[in-house]
Amino acid sequence: MAERTAQAQTELDDEDVTIYKMSADHNNGTTADYDYIILERQNVDNTSIEQYQYEIRMTYLISYCVILILGVTLNFIVIVIISCRKFKSFQAVAIWIMALAVTHLVSCTSVVFQLLYAYNDFKWNYGFASCKLSSYITYGSMFFTATMLSLWSIQPILAKLLCMCKKESNNCSIILISLSFTIAAVLACPSLFSREVRYLQCIDDYDFDDFRTTQDGITRLKAVVVMRFLLGLVVPALVMFLSCCVTSSHRICKLCRKQAQIICALKIAYFVCWGPQIVLTMLQATVSNSLDRNMSEYGLPAATVLATTHLFTCPLIYMLLGRSFKMNWIEHDPDHNDNRS
């Protein structure tokens, strides 16, 4: 979570307007996860500022507490259920679900730091490395989920094209999951380079100059948010849509339909949770005056919280749509030739 600061700033020709370095507003104290550039007037009422700080802080504290409890509990339950099941024939879908649950469980560690950050009035006292890793894990989880869901969509196509047997199909799933981790690790690297602790705040700074915003820094910022928009939303959506068109078929088996519905719900949940965050921050960074003040101050923090809720939405989908705490639908083979309903 990149918090607002204005210790370093560039004065514009108009003395009433300031462009804040690290896309941060010193007065308001907090903002969304992604960095962006804000142009606004300096004459702000201190009482309103304190009220805003309190509202945002309490929103983060309550939301992150709920997300952390549900995220750790539900993902741990999913891992235990899959690990303890005695599969007659271990299905590829269980491998994908396990990878997703492990990733989201690990990602809960970043929520712990963000919770402590908000509790400590947005003062980072947890070290330089944890500042970088917290952001890296968050974005790495986002890119892994997007990449994994995309590759999961094309896995049946690869299996059919290569005429894989069940064992080969499971090995293919493991390879694709490993590829997803690799891609996510690379795409999340900007957090390792730009994230830093300054003035007791864990922030992103795309400038090499500590005291002013440069055009190169703005360009890097825009490149990062556009990359997250394209590779986090557009490309995964395109891959999933095309694969759906190619693999669309009539599913006669009831368990096949249930499994397909759950997987489809996982994809929709990702875009619902991460879409607003990615789109709003990209618009804020690339299009001048694209968001009004209320959207910047309240819409973006809300979108940040919504994105974080993705850590526990997947287990809820498994249990609500699957209508089984034991997740029996995992054991079903979607490629079987049995046409029983």
TITI-117939 format. One record per residue (C-alpha): z, x, y; residue in three letters. Coordinates in Angstrom, 1 decimal. Each point is the difference from the previous one (the first is absolute). Layout:
<zz: Z; xx: X; yy: Y; residu: ALA>;
...
***
This chain:
<zz: 0.0; xx: 0.0; yy: 0.0; residu: MET>;
<zz: -1.2; xx: 1.7; yy: 3.2; residu: ALA>;
<zz: 2.5; xx: -0.7; yy: 2.8; residu: GLU>;
<zz: -0.8; xx: -0.2; yy: 3.6; residu: ARG>;
<zz: 0.8; xx: 3.0; yy: 2.3; residu: THR>;
<zz: -1.3; xx: 1.2; yy: 3.4; residu: ALA>;
<zz: 1.5; xx: 3.4; yy: 0.3; residu: GLN>;
<zz: -3.5; xx: 1.4; yy: 0.4; residu: ALA>;
<zz: -2.6; xx: -2.0; yy: 1.9; residu: GLN>;
<zz: -3.2; xx: 0.4; yy: 2.0; residu: THR>;
<zz: -0.2; xx: -1.4; yy: 3.5; residu: GLU>;
<zz: -3.1; xx: -2.0; yy: 0.8; residu: LEU>;
<zz: -1.6; xx: -0.5; yy: 3.4; residu: ASP>;
<zz: 1.8; xx: -3.2; yy: 0.5; residu: ASP>;
<zz: 3.7; xx: 0.9; yy: 0.5; residu: GLU>;
<zz: 1.2; xx: -3.4; yy: -1.4; residu: ASP>;
<zz: -1.6; xx: 0.6; yy: -3.4; residu: VAL>;
<zz: 0.9; xx: 2.5; yy: -2.6; residu: THR>;
<zz: -1.6; xx: 0.9; yy: -3.3; residu: ILE>;
<zz: 2.8; xx: 0.9; yy: -2.4; residu: TYR>;
<zz: -0.2; xx: 2.9; yy: -2.3; residu: LYS>;
<zz: 0.3; xx: -0.7; yy: -3.7; residu: MET>;
<zz: -0.9; xx: -3.6; yy: 0.9; residu: SER>;
<zz: 3.6; xx: -0.5; yy: 0.9; residu: ALA>;
<zz: 1.9; xx: -1.9; yy: 2.6; residu: ASP>;
<zz: 3.2; xx: 1.6; yy: 1.0; residu: HIS>;
<zz: 1.5; xx: -3.1; yy: 1.4; residu: ASN>;
<zz: -0.5; xx: -2.3; yy: -3.0; residu: ASN>;
<zz: 1.2; xx: 2.4; yy: -2.6; residu: GLY>;
<zz: -1.8; xx: -1.2; yy: -3.1; residu: THR>;
<zz: -3.4; xx: -1.0; yy: -1.3; residu: THR>;
<zz: -2.1; xx: -0.3; yy: -3.1; residu: ALA>;
<zz: -0.7; xx: 2.5; yy: -2.8; residu: ASP>;
<zz: -3.4; xx: 1.0; yy: 1.2; residu: TYR>;
<zz: -0.4; xx: 1.9; yy: 3.3; residu: ASP>;
<zz: -2.0; xx: -1.5; yy: 2.9; residu: TYR>;
<zz: -0.6; xx: 0.4; yy: 3.7; residu: ILE>;
<zz: 1.7; xx: -2.3; yy: 2.5; residu: ILE>;
<zz: -0.9; xx: -0.5; yy: 3.7; residu: LEU>;
<zz: 2.6; xx: -1.9; yy: 1.9; residu: GLU>;
<zz: 2.0; xx: -0.2; yy: 3.2; residu: ARG>;
<zz: 3.3; xx: 1.8; yy: 0.4; residu: GLN>;
<zz: 2.0; xx: -2.6; yy: 1.9; residu: ASN>;
<zz: 1.9; xx: -1.6; yy: -2.9; residu: VAL>;
<zz: 3.3; xx: -1.8; yy: 0.1; residu: ASP>;
<zz: 2.8; xx: 2.0; yy: -1.8; residu: ASN>;
<zz: 1.6; xx: -3.1; yy: -1.3; residu: THR>;
<zz: -3.2; xx: -1.2; yy: -1.6; residu: SER>;
<zz: -0.5; xx: 3.5; yy: -1.5; residu: ILE>;
<zz: 3.5; xx: -0.1; yy: -1.6; residu: GLU>;
<zz: -0.6; xx: -3.4; yy: -1.4; residu: GLN>;
<zz: -3.3; xx: 1.0; yy: -1.4; residu: TYR>;
<zz: 1.5; xx: 3.1; yy: -1.6; residu: GLN>;
<zz: 2.7; xx: -2.1; yy: -1.6; residu: TYR>;
<zz: -2.4; xx: -2.6; yy: -1.3; residu: GLU>;
<zz: -2.3; xx: 2.6; yy: -1.6; residu: ILE>;
<zz: 2.8; xx: 2.0; yy: -1.4; residu: ARG>;
<zz: 1.6; xx: -3.1; yy: -1.7; residu: MET>;
<zz: -3.4; xx: -1.1; yy: -1.3; residu: THR>;
<zz: -0.6; xx: 3.4; yy: -1.7; residu: TYR>;
<zz: 3.6; xx: 0.2; yy: -1.3; residu: LEU>;
<zz: 0.0; xx: -3.5; yy: -1.6; residu: ILE>;
<zz: -3.6; xx: 0.3; yy: -1.3; residu: SER>;
<zz: 0.3; xx: 3.4; yy: -1.5; residu: TYR>;
<zz: 3.3; xx: -0.9; yy: -1.7; residu: CYS>;
<zz: -1.7; xx: -2.9; yy: -1.7; residu: VAL>;
<zz: -3.1; xx: 2.0; yy: -0.8; residu: ILE>;
<zz: 2.0; xx: 2.9; yy: -1.5; residu: LEU>;
<zz: 2.1; xx: -2.2; yy: -2.2; residu: ILE>;
<zz: -2.9; xx: -2.1; yy: -1.3; residu: LEU>;
<zz: -2.4; xx: 3.0; yy: -0.3; residu: GLY>;
<zz: 2.4; xx: 2.2; yy: -2.0; residu: VAL>;
<zz: 1.3; xx: -2.9; yy: -2.2; residu: THR>;
<zz: -3.3; xx: -1.7; yy: -0.8; residu: LEU>;
<zz: -2.1; xx: 3.1; yy: -0.6; residu: ASN>;
<zz: 2.8; xx: 1.5; yy: -2.2; residu: PHE>;
<zz: 0.0; xx: -3.2; yy: -2.0; residu: ILE>;
<zz: -3.8; xx: 0.2; yy: -0.5; residu: VAL>;
<zz: 0.2; xx: 3.6; yy: -1.1; residu: ILE>;
<zz: 2.8; xx: -0.8; yy: -2.5; residu: VAL>;
<zz: -1.8; xx: -3.1; yy: -1.4; residu: ILE>;
<zz: -3.2; xx: 1.9; yy: -0.6; residu: ILE>;
<zz: 1.8; xx: 3.1; yy: -1.4; residu: SER>;
<zz: 2.1; xx: -2.2; yy: -2.4; residu: CYS>;
<zz: -2.8; xx: -2.2; yy: -1.3; residu: ARG>;
<zz: -1.3; xx: 0.7; yy: -3.5; residu: LYS>;
<zz: -3.7; xx: -0.3; yy: 0.5; residu: PHE>;
<zz: -2.1; xx: -0.7; yy: -3.1; residu: LYS>;
<zz: -2.8; xx: 1.7; yy: 1.9; residu: SER>;
<zz: 0.9; xx: 1.5; yy: 3.4; residu: PHE>;
<zz: -2.3; xx: -1.7; yy: 2.5; residu: GLN>;
<zz: -1.6; xx: 1.8; yy: 3.0; residu: ALA>;
<zz: 1.3; xx: -2.6; yy: 2.4; residu: VAL>;
<zz: 3.6; xx: 1.1; yy: -0.9; residu: ALA>;
<zz: -0.9; xx: 3.6; yy: 1.1; residu: ILE>;
<zz: -1.3; xx: -1.2; yy: 3.4; residu: TRP>;
<zz: 3.0; xx: -2.2; yy: 0.5; residu: ILE>;
<zz: 2.4; xx: 2.8; yy: -0.9; residu: MET>;
<zz: -1.7; xx: 2.4; yy: 2.4; residu: ALA>;
<zz: 0.2; xx: -2.5; yy: 2.8; residu: LEU>;
<zz: 3.7; xx: -0.7; yy: -0.6; residu: ALA>;
<zz: 0.9; xx: 3.7; yy: -0.1; residu: VAL>;
<zz: -1.9; xx: 0.6; yy: 3.2; residu: THR>;
<zz: 1.7; xx: -2.8; yy: 1.8; residu: HIS>;
<zz: 3.4; xx: 1.0; yy: -1.3; residu: LEU>;
<zz: -0.5; xx: 3.6; yy: 1.3; residu: VAL>;
<zz: -1.2; xx: -1.4; yy: 3.3; residu: SER>;
<zz: 3.4; xx: -1.8; yy: 0.4; residu: CYS>;
<zz: 1.4; xx: 3.5; yy: 0.9; residu: THR>;
<zz: -1.9; xx: -0.1; yy: 3.3; residu: SER>;
<zz: 1.6; xx: -3.4; yy: 0.7; residu: VAL>;
<zz: 3.4; xx: 1.6; yy: -0.4; residu: VAL>;
<zz: -0.8; xx: 2.5; yy: 2.8; residu: PHE>;
<zz: -1.5; xx: -2.7; yy: 2.2; residu: GLN>;
<zz: 3.1; xx: -2.2; yy: -0.5; residu: LEU>;
<zz: 2.3; xx: 2.9; yy: 0.9; residu: LEU>;
<zz: -2.3; xx: 0.8; yy: 3.0; residu: TYR>;
<zz: 0.4; xx: -3.5; yy: 1.4; residu: ALA>;
<zz: 3.7; xx: -0.1; yy: -0.8; residu: TYR>;
<zz: 0.5; xx: 3.2; yy: 2.0; residu: ASN>;
<zz: -1.7; xx: -1.4; yy: 3.1; residu: ASP>;
<zz: -3.4; xx: 1.6; yy: -0.9; residu: PHE>;
<zz: 1.4; xx: 3.5; yy: 0.1; residu: LYS>;
<zz: -1.2; xx: 2.2; yy: -2.9; residu: TRP>;
<zz: 2.8; xx: 2.2; yy: -1.3; residu: ASN>;
<zz: -1.4; xx: 0.5; yy: -3.5; residu: TYR>;
<zz: -2.1; xx: 3.2; yy: 0.3; residu: GLY>;
<zz: -3.5; xx: 1.1; yy: 0.8; residu: PHE>;
<zz: -1.3; xx: -0.2; yy: -3.6; residu: ALA>;
<zz: 1.3; xx: -3.6; yy: -0.6; residu: SER>;
<zz: -1.7; xx: -1.1; yy: 3.2; residu: CYS>;
<zz: -3.4; xx: 1.2; yy: -1.4; residu: LYS>;
<zz: 0.6; xx: -1.2; yy: -3.5; residu: LEU>;
<zz: 1.2; xx: -3.5; yy: 1.0; residu: SER>;
<zz: -3.3; xx: -0.7; yy: 1.8; residu: SER>;
<zz: -2.0; xx: 1.8; yy: -2.7; residu: TYR>;
<zz: 1.5; xx: -2.1; yy: -2.8; residu: ILE>;
<zz: -0.7; xx: -3.2; yy: 2.0; residu: THR>;
<zz: -3.6; xx: 0.7; yy: 0.7; residu: TYR>;
<zz: -0.5; xx: 1.5; yy: -3.5; residu: GLY>;
<zz: 1.3; xx: -3.2; yy: -1.5; residu: SER>;
<zz: -2.4; xx: -2.0; yy: 2.1; residu: MET>;
<zz: -3.0; xx: 2.1; yy: -1.0; residu: PHE>;
<zz: 1.0; xx: 0.2; yy: -3.6; residu: PHE>;
<zz: 0.2; xx: -3.8; yy: -0.3; residu: THR>;
<zz: -3.3; xx: -0.5; yy: 1.7; residu: ALA>;
<zz: -1.7; xx: 2.7; yy: -2.1; residu: THR>;
<zz: 1.6; xx: -1.2; yy: -3.2; residu: MET>;
<zz: -0.9; xx: -3.6; yy: 0.5; residu: LEU>;
<zz: -3.6; xx: 1.1; yy: 0.7; residu: SER>;
<zz: -0.3; xx: 2.2; yy: -3.1; residu: LEU>;
<zz: 1.8; xx: -2.7; yy: -2.1; residu: TRP>;
<zz: -2.8; xx: -2.4; yy: 1.1; residu: SER>;
<zz: -2.7; xx: 2.3; yy: -1.3; residu: ILE>;
<zz: 1.8; xx: 1.2; yy: -3.1; residu: GLN>;
<zz: -1.4; xx: -2.9; yy: -2.2; residu: PRO>;
<zz: -3.5; xx: 0.8; yy: 1.2; residu: ILE>;
<zz: 0.4; xx: 3.7; yy: -1.0; residu: LEU>;
<zz: 1.4; xx: -1.1; yy: -3.4; residu: ALA>;
<zz: -3.0; xx: -2.2; yy: -0.7; residu: LYS>;
<zz: -2.5; xx: 2.6; yy: 1.3; residu: LEU>;
<zz: 1.5; xx: 2.7; yy: -2.1; residu: LEU>;
<zz: 0.7; xx: -2.2; yy: -3.0; residu: CYS>;
<zz: 3.6; xx: 1.1; yy: -0.1; residu: MET>;
<zz: 2.4; xx: -1.0; yy: -2.8; residu: CYS>;
<zz: 3.6; xx: -1.1; yy: 0.9; residu: LYS>;
<zz: 1.4; xx: 3.5; yy: -0.2; residu: LYS>;
<zz: -2.8; xx: 1.5; yy: 2.1; residu: GLU>;
<zz: 0.5; xx: -2.9; yy: 2.5; residu: SER>;
<zz: 3.7; xx: 0.8; yy: 0.3; residu: ASN>;
<zz: -0.8; xx: 3.7; yy: 0.6; residu: ASN>;
<zz: -2.6; xx: -1.0; yy: 2.6; residu: CYS>;
<zz: 2.8; xx: -2.0; yy: 1.8; residu: SER>;
<zz: 2.3; xx: 3.0; yy: 0.0; residu: ILE>;
<zz: -2.8; xx: 2.2; yy: 1.4; residu: ILE>;
<zz: -0.8; xx: -2.6; yy: 2.8; residu: LEU>;
<zz: 3.7; xx: -0.3; yy: 0.9; residu: ILE>;
<zz: 0.3; xx: 3.7; yy: 0.2; residu: SER>;
<zz: -3.1; xx: 0.0; yy: 2.2; residu: LEU>;
<zz: 1.6; xx: -2.7; yy: 2.2; residu: SER>;
<zz: 3.1; xx: 2.2; yy: 0.5; residu: PHE>;
<zz: -2.2; xx: 3.0; yy: 0.9; residu: THR>;
<zz: -2.0; xx: -2.0; yy: 2.6; residu: ILE>;
<zz: 3.1; xx: -1.5; yy: 1.5; residu: ALA>;
<zz: 1.7; xx: 3.4; yy: 0.2; residu: ALA>;
<zz: -3.0; xx: 1.4; yy: 2.0; residu: VAL>;
<zz: -0.4; xx: -3.0; yy: 2.3; residu: LEU>;
<zz: 3.7; xx: -0.1; yy: 0.9; residu: ALA>;
<zz: -0.1; xx: 3.7; yy: 1.2; residu: CYS>;
<zz: -0.2; xx: -0.8; yy: 3.7; residu: PRO>;
<zz: 3.6; xx: -1.0; yy: -0.2; residu: SER>;
<zz: 1.0; xx: 3.5; yy: -1.2; residu: LEU>;
<zz: -1.9; xx: 1.6; yy: 2.9; residu: PHE>;
<zz: 0.8; xx: -2.3; yy: 2.9; residu: SER>;
<zz: 3.5; xx: -1.2; yy: -0.9; residu: ARG>;
<zz: 2.9; xx: 1.8; yy: 1.8; residu: GLU>;
<zz: 3.5; xx: -0.4; yy: 1.3; residu: VAL>;
<zz: 0.2; xx: 0.1; yy: 3.8; residu: ARG>;
<zz: 2.8; xx: -1.2; yy: 2.3; residu: TYR>;
<zz: 1.8; xx: -1.3; yy: -3.2; residu: LEU>;
<zz: -3.0; xx: -2.2; yy: -0.8; residu: GLN>;
<zz: -2.3; xx: 0.1; yy: -3.0; residu: CYS>;
<zz: -3.4; xx: -0.4; yy: 1.5; residu: ILE>;
<zz: -3.7; xx: 0.7; yy: -0.4; residu: ASP>;
<zz: -1.6; xx: 2.5; yy: 2.4; residu: ASP>;
<zz: -3.7; xx: 0.7; yy: -0.3; residu: TYR>;
<zz: 0.1; xx: 2.5; yy: 3.0; residu: ASP>;
<zz: 0.6; xx: 3.7; yy: -0.2; residu: PHE>;
<zz: 1.5; xx: -0.3; yy: 3.5; residu: ASP>;
<zz: 3.7; xx: -1.1; yy: 0.0; residu: ASP>;
<zz: 0.0; xx: -1.2; yy: 3.5; residu: PHE>;
<zz: -3.1; xx: -2.0; yy: 0.7; residu: ARG>;
<zz: -2.6; xx: -2.1; yy: -1.7; residu: THR>;
<zz: -3.3; xx: 1.6; yy: -0.5; residu: THR>;
<zz: -3.5; xx: -1.5; yy: -0.7; residu: GLN>;
<zz: -0.1; xx: 1.9; yy: -3.3; residu: ASP>;
<zz: 3.3; xx: -1.6; yy: -1.0; residu: GLY>;
<zz: -1.3; xx: -3.5; yy: 0.8; residu: ILE>;
<zz: -3.2; xx: 0.7; yy: -2.0; residu: THR>;
<zz: 2.1; xx: 1.1; yy: -3.0; residu: ARG>;
<zz: 2.1; xx: -3.1; yy: 0.3; residu: LEU>;
<zz: -3.0; xx: -2.2; yy: 0.1; residu: LYS>;
<zz: -1.6; xx: 1.8; yy: -3.0; residu: ALA>;
<zz: 3.2; xx: -0.6; yy: -2.1; residu: VAL>;
<zz: 0.4; xx: -3.7; yy: 0.8; residu: VAL>;
<zz: -3.7; xx: -0.6; yy: -0.6; residu: VAL>;
<zz: 0.2; xx: 1.9; yy: -3.3; residu: MET>;
<zz: 2.9; xx: -2.2; yy: -1.0; residu: ARG>;
<zz: -1.9; xx: -3.1; yy: 0.9; residu: PHE>;
<zz: -3.1; xx: 1.0; yy: -1.9; residu: LEU>;
<zz: 1.6; xx: 1.5; yy: -3.1; residu: LEU>;
<zz: 3.0; xx: -2.2; yy: -0.1; residu: GLY>;
<zz: -1.7; xx: -3.4; yy: 0.6; residu: LEU>;
<zz: -3.8; xx: 0.0; yy: 0.3; residu: VAL>;
<zz: -1.0; xx: 2.2; yy: -3.0; residu: VAL>;
<zz: 2.5; xx: -1.5; yy: -2.4; residu: PRO>;
<zz: -0.9; xx: -3.6; yy: 1.0; residu: ALA>;
<zz: -3.7; xx: 0.9; yy: -0.5; residu: LEU>;
<zz: 0.6; xx: 1.6; yy: -3.4; residu: VAL>;
<zz: 2.2; xx: -2.9; yy: -1.2; residu: MET>;
<zz: -2.5; xx: -2.6; yy: 1.2; residu: PHE>;
<zz: -3.0; xx: 1.7; yy: -1.7; residu: LEU>;
<zz: 1.8; xx: 0.6; yy: -3.2; residu: SER>;
<zz: 1.1; xx: -3.7; yy: -0.1; residu: CYS>;
<zz: -3.6; xx: -1.0; yy: 0.4; residu: CYS>;
<zz: -1.1; xx: 2.3; yy: -2.8; residu: VAL>;
<zz: 2.8; xx: -0.9; yy: -2.5; residu: THR>;
<zz: 0.2; xx: -3.7; yy: 0.8; residu: SER>;
<zz: -0.1; xx: -2.0; yy: -3.1; residu: SER>;
<zz: 1.4; xx: -3.2; yy: -1.5; residu: HIS>;
<zz: 3.5; xx: 0.7; yy: -1.4; residu: ARG>;
<zz: 0.7; xx: -2.5; yy: -2.8; residu: ILE>;
<zz: 3.3; xx: 1.5; yy: -1.2; residu: CYS>;
<zz: 3.0; xx: -1.3; yy: 1.9; residu: LYS>;
<zz: 1.7; xx: 3.4; yy: 0.1; residu: LEU>;
<zz: -3.2; xx: 1.6; yy: 1.2; residu: CYS>;
<zz: 0.0; xx: -2.4; yy: 3.0; residu: ARG>;
<zz: 3.6; xx: 0.7; yy: 0.7; residu: LYS>;
<zz: -0.4; xx: 3.7; yy: -0.1; residu: GLN>;
<zz: -3.1; xx: -0.2; yy: 2.2; residu: ALA>;
<zz: 2.0; xx: -2.2; yy: 2.5; residu: GLN>;
<zz: 2.8; xx: 2.5; yy: 0.2; residu: ILE>;
<zz: -2.2; xx: 3.0; yy: 0.5; residu: ILE>;
<zz: -1.9; xx: -1.9; yy: 2.7; residu: CYS>;
<zz: 3.3; xx: -0.9; yy: 1.7; residu: ALA>;
<zz: 1.0; xx: 3.7; yy: 0.1; residu: LEU>;
<zz: -3.2; xx: 0.8; yy: 1.9; residu: LYS>;
<zz: 0.5; xx: -2.9; yy: 2.4; residu: ILE>;
<zz: 3.6; xx: 1.0; yy: 0.6; residu: ALA>;
<zz: -1.0; xx: 3.5; yy: 0.9; residu: TYR>;
<zz: -2.4; xx: -1.1; yy: 2.7; residu: PHE>;
<zz: 2.4; xx: -2.7; yy: 1.3; residu: VAL>;
<zz: 2.9; xx: 2.6; yy: 0.3; residu: CYS>;
<zz: -1.9; xx: 3.0; yy: 1.4; residu: TRP>;
<zz: -2.9; xx: -1.7; yy: 1.7; residu: GLY>;
<zz: 1.8; xx: -1.0; yy: 3.3; residu: PRO>;
<zz: 1.6; xx: 3.4; yy: 0.4; residu: GLN>;
<zz: -3.2; xx: 2.0; yy: -0.5; residu: ILE>;
<zz: -2.2; xx: -2.2; yy: 2.1; residu: VAL>;
<zz: 2.5; xx: -0.4; yy: 2.9; residu: LEU>;
<zz: 0.7; xx: 3.7; yy: 0.3; residu: THR>;
<zz: -3.7; xx: 0.9; yy: -0.2; residu: MET>;
<zz: -0.8; xx: -2.4; yy: 2.8; residu: LEU>;
<zz: 2.9; xx: 1.3; yy: 2.1; residu: GLN>;
<zz: -1.2; xx: 3.6; yy: -0.4; residu: ALA>;
<zz: -3.7; xx: -0.4; yy: 0.3; residu: THR>;
<zz: -0.6; xx: -3.0; yy: 2.3; residu: VAL>;
<zz: 1.6; xx: 0.0; yy: 3.5; residu: SER>;
<zz: 2.2; xx: -3.0; yy: 0.8; residu: ASN>;
<zz: -0.8; xx: -1.6; yy: -3.3; residu: SER>;
<zz: 3.5; xx: -1.1; yy: -0.5; residu: LEU>;
<zz: 2.2; xx: -1.7; yy: 2.6; residu: ASP>;
<zz: 3.6; xx: 1.2; yy: 0.6; residu: ARG>;
<zz: 1.7; xx: -2.6; yy: -2.3; residu: ASN>;
<zz: -2.3; xx: 0.9; yy: -2.8; residu: MET>;
<zz: 0.7; xx: 3.7; yy: 0.4; residu: SER>;
<zz: 3.8; xx: -0.5; yy: 0.3; residu: GLU>;
<zz: 0.5; xx: -2.7; yy: -2.6; residu: TYR>;
<zz: -3.2; xx: -0.4; yy: -2.0; residu: GLY>;
<zz: -0.3; xx: 3.6; yy: -1.1; residu: LEU>;
<zz: 3.7; xx: 0.3; yy: -1.2; residu: PRO>;
<zz: -0.4; xx: -3.3; yy: -1.9; residu: ALA>;
<zz: -3.2; xx: 1.4; yy: -1.6; residu: ALA>;
<zz: 1.9; xx: 3.1; yy: -1.0; residu: THR>;
<zz: 2.7; xx: -2.0; yy: -1.7; residu: VAL>;
<zz: -2.7; xx: -2.1; yy: -1.7; residu: LEU>;
<zz: -1.7; xx: 3.1; yy: -1.3; residu: ALA>;
<zz: 3.3; xx: 1.3; yy: -1.5; residu: THR>;
<zz: 0.6; xx: -3.3; yy: -1.8; residu: THR>;
<zz: -2.9; xx: 1.0; yy: -2.3; residu: HIS>;
<zz: 2.5; xx: 2.2; yy: -1.9; residu: LEU>;
<zz: 1.5; xx: -3.1; yy: -1.7; residu: PHE>;
<zz: -2.9; xx: -2.6; yy: 0.2; residu: THR>;
<zz: -1.7; xx: 1.3; yy: -3.2; residu: CYS>;
<zz: 3.1; xx: -0.6; yy: -2.3; residu: PRO>;
<zz: 0.4; xx: -3.5; yy: 1.5; residu: LEU>;
<zz: -3.7; xx: -0.7; yy: -0.8; residu: ILE>;
<zz: 0.5; xx: 1.1; yy: -3.6; residu: TYR>;
<zz: 2.9; xx: -2.3; yy: -0.6; residu: MET>;
<zz: -1.0; xx: -3.0; yy: 2.1; residu: LEU>;
<zz: -3.7; xx: -0.2; yy: -1.1; residu: LEU>;
<zz: 0.7; xx: 1.3; yy: -3.5; residu: GLY>;
<zz: 2.9; xx: -2.5; yy: -0.4; residu: ARG>;
<zz: 1.7; xx: 2.4; yy: -2.3; residu: SER>;
<zz: 2.8; xx: 2.4; yy: 0.7; residu: PHE>;
<zz: -1.1; xx: 2.0; yy: -3.1; residu: LYS>;
<zz: -3.6; xx: 0.3; yy: 1.4; residu: MET>;
<zz: -1.6; xx: -0.9; yy: -3.3; residu: ASN>;
<zz: -3.4; xx: -0.3; yy: 1.7; residu: TRP>;
<zz: -0.1; xx: 3.9; yy: 0.2; residu: ILE>;
<zz: -0.5; xx: 0.2; yy: -3.8; residu: GLU>;
<zz: -3.1; xx: -2.1; yy: 0.0; residu: HIS>;
<zz: -3.4; xx: 1.7; yy: -0.4; residu: ASP>;
<zz: -2.5; xx: -1.4; yy: 2.5; residu: PRO>;
<zz: -2.9; xx: 1.4; yy: -1.9; residu: ASP>;
<zz: 0.8; xx: -1.7; yy: -3.3; residu: HIS>;
<zz: -2.7; xx: -2.1; yy: -1.7; residu: ASN>;
<zz: 2.4; xx: -2.8; yy: -0.8; residu: ASP>;
<zz: -1.1; xx: -3.2; yy: 1.8; residu: ASN>;
<zz: 3.1; xx: -2.0; yy: -0.7; residu: ARG>;
<zz: 1.4; xx: -1.8; yy: 3.0; residu: SER>;
***
